Amino acid sequence: MKASLTRFVYLVVFLAAVGYAFIAFPRGVHAWHDKQRQIQEMEKRNDGLVKQVERQKEYISRLKNNPAAQELEIRKRLKLLHPEEKQYITGDADAPVQPPAGK
């Protein structure tokens, strides 16, 4: 009886010491919460990246299977034209037009 009571007291003291160390020291509960928050943020970021990769895979497969979409993308990225086509450049649509400087 005395041995089991002694073990129980040692167990309680040990658990109290571990609990105190977990709460009181700087790398205790606060650090654990920060790590959990970082893990959740990374999981959200990974989910977003997985969705982005899936969209890119769908886009690539669409280009592989559709020659018209392929030609359109090539023309857009490389700014290529067919021999009978002409391209007219009227100015940069994003840049504001500045009036000529006065004398």
Backbone as CSV, one residue per row, in Angstrom:
resi,resn,N_x,N_y,N_z,CA_x,CA_y,CA_z,C_x,C_y,C_z
1,MET,0.817,-1.187,0.000,0.000,0.000,0.000,0.863,1.254,0.000
2,LYS,1.901,1.254,0.841,2.762,2.417,0.933,3.535,2.626,-0.371
3,ALA,3.922,1.564,-1.069,4.667,1.670,-2.322,3.800,2.259,-3.426
4,SER,2.536,1.849,-3.505,1.663,2.392,-4.538,1.346,3.860,-4.276
5,LEU,1.215,4.232,-3.004,0.986,5.637,-2.649,2.209,6.476,-3.002
6,THR,3.401,5.945,-2.768,4.631,6.650,-3.094,4.743,6.841,-4.609
7,ARG,4.422,5.818,-5.380,4.439,5.942,-6.842,3.452,6.995,-7.310
8,PHE,2.271,6.990,-6.720,1.250,7.969,-7.099,1.726,9.391,-6.808
9,VAL,2.355,9.604,-5.661,2.860,10.930,-5.303,3.967,11.345,-6.262
10,TYR,4.869,10.441,-6.589,5.925,10.758,-7.548,5.331,11.105,-8.918
11,LEU,4.333,10.380,-9.335,3.680,10.646,-10.617,3.023,12.022,-10.628
12,VAL,2.341,12.362,-9.549,1.692,13.675,-9.451,2.741,14.778,-9.466
13,VAL,3.824,14.619,-8.729,4.889,15.626,-8.693,5.531,15.763,-10.071
14,PHE,5.767,14.649,-10.714,6.369,14.678,-12.044,5.444,15.387,-13.043
15,LEU,4.166,15.061,-13.041,3.218,15.704,-13.949,3.079,17.195,-13.655
16,ALA,3.128,17.556,-12.383,3.063,18.977,-12.023,4.291,19.711,-12.542
17,ALA,5.471,19.100,-12.401,6.702,19.734,-12.893,6.676,19.878,-14.408
18,VAL,6.228,18.851,-15.109,6.148,18.923,-16.568,5.129,19.966,-16.998
19,GLY,3.995,20.000,-16.335,2.971,20.999,-16.643,3.475,22.414,-16.422
20,TYR,4.170,22.636,-15.316,4.731,23.953,-15.031,5.763,24.345,-16.084
21,ALA,6.630,23.417,-16.445,7.651,23.704,-17.452,7.003,24.020,-18.802
22,PHE,5.942,23.327,-19.122,5.264,23.541,-20.407,4.612,24.916,-20.463
23,ILE,4.072,25.373,-19.345,3.349,26.659,-19.323,4.285,27.826,-19.064
24,ALA,5.217,27.682,-18.148,5.990,28.808,-17.662,7.135,29.227,-18.578
25,PHE,7.795,28.312,-19.219,8.972,28.669,-19.990,8.589,29.288,-21.324
26,PRO,9.484,30.100,-21.910,9.151,30.833,-23.134,8.808,29.921,-24.309
27,ARG,9.304,28.754,-24.310,8.993,27.850,-25.410,7.862,26.913,-25.010
28,GLY,6.937,27.427,-24.266,5.830,26.630,-23.769,4.616,26.721,-24.665
29,VAL,3.512,27.075,-24.062,2.222,27.082,-24.746,2.196,28.106,-25.874
30,HIS,2.758,29.280,-25.647,2.728,30.318,-26.676,3.463,29.874,-27.936
31,ALA,4.604,29.272,-27.744,5.360,28.784,-28.898,4.590,27.673,-29.604
32,TRP,3.931,26.841,-28.844,3.139,25.755,-29.433,1.982,26.320,-30.259
33,HIS,1.317,27.348,-29.734,0.228,27.991,-30.484,0.752,28.655,-31.755
34,ASP,1.905,29.286,-31.659,2.493,29.908,-32.850,2.815,28.869,-33.911
35,LYS,3.353,27.753,-33.491,3.669,26.682,-34.448,2.393,26.139,-35.088
36,GLN,1.339,25.987,-34.315,0.073,25.503,-34.865,-0.489,26.497,-35.882
37,ARG,-0.378,27.789,-35.585,-0.852,28.820,-36.508,-0.040,28.792,-37.801
38,GLN,1.279,28.640,-37.667,2.136,28.567,-38.851,1.808,27.336,-39.697
39,ILE,1.530,26.236,-39.039,1.180,25.016,-39.766,-0.118,25.221,-40.540
40,GLN,-1.100,25.849,-39.915,-2.373,26.100,-40.599,-2.191,27.028,-41.793
41,GLU,-1.371,28.064,-41.638,-1.110,28.981,-42.751,-0.428,28.256,-43.906
42,MET,0.534,27.410,-43.571,1.233,26.660,-44.622,0.299,25.676,-45.316
43,GLU,-0.600,25.056,-44.572,-1.557,24.138,-45.183,-2.489,24.882,-46.132
44,LYS,-2.926,26.076,-45.737,-3.772,26.892,-46.626,-2.995,27.268,-47.889
45,ARG,-1.751,27.662,-47.701,-0.918,28.044,-48.852,-0.711,26.840,-49.778
46,ASN,-0.458,25.682,-49.197,-0.276,24.471,-50.000,-1.544,24.123,-50.760
47,ASP,-2.709,24.291,-50.118,-3.971,24.028,-50.813,-4.132,24.956,-52.016
48,GLY,-3.780,26.218,-51.827,-3.845,27.170,-52.938,-2.892,26.791,-54.061
49,LEU,-1.703,26.349,-53.700,-0.730,25.947,-54.716,-1.182,24.684,-55.453
50,VAL,-1.813,23.767,-54.735,-2.324,22.552,-55.380,-3.409,22.919,-56.395
51,LYS,-4.285,23.843,-56.023,-5.337,24.290,-56.951,-4.727,24.973,-58.168
52,GLN,-3.698,25.779,-57.945,-3.036,26.459,-59.055,-2.389,25.447,-59.996
53,VAL,-1.753,24.439,-59.454,-1.124,23.405,-60.281,-2.186,22.660,-61.092
54,GLU,-3.318,22.363,-60.479,-4.400,21.679,-61.189,-4.917,22.538,-62.340
55,ARG,-5.077,23.845,-62.093,-5.534,24.740,-63.173,-4.527,24.765,-64.314
56,GLN,-3.237,24.793,-63.981,-2.213,24.809,-65.023,-2.183,23.497,-65.798
57,LYS,-2.405,22.375,-65.112,-2.462,21.089,-65.799,-3.649,21.040,-66.757
58,GLU,-4.801,21.555,-66.314,-5.978,21.604,-67.184,-5.709,22.494,-68.398
59,TYR,-5.054,23.615,-68.163,-4.744,24.539,-69.249,-3.814,23.875,-70.269
60,ILE,-2.808,23.165,-69.776,-1.866,22.479,-70.666,-2.571,21.390,-71.461
61,SER,-3.421,20.621,-70.795,-4.134,19.566,-71.520,-5.093,20.168,-72.542
62,ARG,-5.689,21.313,-72.216,-6.568,21.993,-73.176,-5.764,22.448,-74.397
63,LEU,-4.550,22.945,-74.166,-3.712,23.369,-75.287,-3.247,22.177,-76.118
64,LYS,-2.970,21.046,-75.463,-2.528,19.865,-76.192,-3.626,19.323,-77.103
65,ASN,-4.865,19.405,-76.656,-5.974,18.795,-77.381,-6.696,19.745,-78.329
66,ASN,-6.400,21.030,-78.281,-7.125,22.001,-79.086,-6.132,22.836,-79.901
67,PRO,-5.975,22.535,-81.203,-5.007,23.287,-82.017,-5.358,24.772,-82.155
68,ALA,-6.635,25.107,-82.152,-7.017,26.522,-82.266,-6.572,27.304,-81.035
69,ALA,-6.769,26.730,-79.860,-6.321,27.392,-78.632,-4.796,27.478,-78.596
70,GLN,-4.147,26.455,-79.121,-2.685,26.444,-79.190,-2.194,27.589,-80.080
71,GLU,-2.798,27.730,-81.250,-2.394,28.789,-82.166,-2.646,30.159,-81.565
72,LEU,-3.779,30.320,-80.907,-4.098,31.601,-80.285,-3.076,31.959,-79.206
73,GLU,-2.686,30.995,-78.398,-1.699,31.246,-77.348,-0.334,31.580,-77.945
74,ILE,0.054,30.880,-78.985,1.335,31.157,-79.642,1.329,32.564,-80.222
75,ARG,0.243,32.926,-80.856,0.148,34.272,-81.445,0.180,35.351,-80.371
76,LYS,-0.465,35.081,-79.256,-0.509,36.069,-78.184,0.857,36.229,-77.521
77,ARG,1.517,35.127,-77.197,2.800,35.213,-76.483,3.945,35.669,-77.371
78,LEU,4.012,35.155,-78.584,5.129,35.469,-79.471,4.828,36.625,-80.424
79,LYS,3.585,37.099,-80.383,3.147,38.207,-81.243,3.414,37.890,-82.720
80,LEU,3.030,36.682,-83.098,3.199,36.249,-84.485,1.940,36.513,-85.281
81,LEU,2.118,36.735,-86.572,1.003,36.966,-87.487,1.125,36.020,-88.671
82,HIS,-0.004,35.788,-89.314,0.018,35.051,-90.585,0.571,35.983,-91.662
83,PRO,1.089,35.426,-92.766,1.691,36.277,-93.804,0.733,37.336,-94.356
84,GLU,-0.539,37.048,-94.439,-1.483,38.007,-95.023,-2.037,38.998,-93.999
85,GLU,-1.657,38.894,-92.744,-2.179,39.784,-91.708,-1.252,40.969,-91.484
86,LYS,-1.853,42.063,-90.985,-1.083,43.256,-90.624,-1.463,43.647,-89.213
87,GLN,-0.491,44.151,-88.498,-0.737,44.585,-87.130,-0.476,46.077,-87.051
88,TYR,-1.426,46.786,-86.461,-1.295,48.223,-86.300,-1.133,48.527,-84.820
89,ILE,-0.058,49.223,-84.496,0.213,49.591,-83.117,-0.103,51.069,-82.983
90,THR,-1.064,51.380,-82.123,-1.494,52.767,-81.970,-0.937,53.425,-80.726
91,GLY,-0.324,52.698,-79.859,0.254,53.253,-78.635,0.022,52.308,-77.481
92,ASP,0.706,52.587,-76.391,0.575,51.754,-75.209,-0.726,52.106,-74.499
93,ALA,-1.600,51.157,-74.346,-2.903,51.411,-73.720,-2.766,51.657,-72.229
94,ASP,-1.726,51.156,-71.583,-1.555,51.316,-70.145,-0.921,52.657,-69.766
95,ALA,-0.088,53.184,-70.633,0.628,54.420,-70.302,-0.252,55.632,-70.623
96,PRO,-0.309,56.618,-69.738,-1.079,57.820,-70.011,-0.407,58.673,-71.094
97,VAL,-1.197,59.283,-71.917,-0.660,60.108,-72.994,-0.272,61.460,-72.417
98,GLN,0.959,61.887,-72.672,1.432,63.168,-72.169,1.404,64.181,-73.317
99,PRO,0.860,65.357,-73.042,0.818,66.390,-74.095,2.219,66.905,-74.371
100,PRO,2.439,67.412,-75.582,3.769,67.949,-75.910,4.077,69.174,-75.034
101,ALA,5.345,69.350,-74.749,5.770,70.466,-73.895,5.614,71.782,-74.644
102,GLY,5.089,72.793,-73.954,4.903,74.122,-74.545,6.183,74.909,-74.587
103,LYS,6.188,75.945,-75.411,7.396,76.759,-75.562,7.522,77.761,-74.509
